Amino acid sequence: MEKFRKAAEKRLDPTKAHPDVVAKEALVNAEFASREREMFFENAYGEILVEYFVQWLKTEPHETKTREFIFNSALALGDVKAKMIRYEMYGRNVSFMGQGNEDNNG
């Protein structure tokens, strides 16, 4: 029951929880979520790219329009992935970006 006591105290009276402990738990949860999200997207992108490659291999050399379409689709997928990574990185750094502006103005 002791292992559940900490969770109950934090839930029932959040003022008892030390801010460092709360911050550490939030960091652990954020790292877990980021790692799981990264694994999910890497698997999804990998499967899609393999499917594009298989479809490209099934085409004949003279089917240039089909091959170019598949190639451009794979490039577009890479652009989507890059944009999502930029948004995620921007989201992680927004709080730090605001601190730099306050220091320069004040």
Secondary structure, 3 states (H helix, E strand, C coil): CHHHHHHHHHHHCHHHCCHHHHHHHHHHHHHHHHHHHHHHHHHHHHHHHHHHHHHHHHCCCCCHHHHHHHHHHHHHHHHHHHHHHHHHHHHHHHHHHHHHHHHHHC
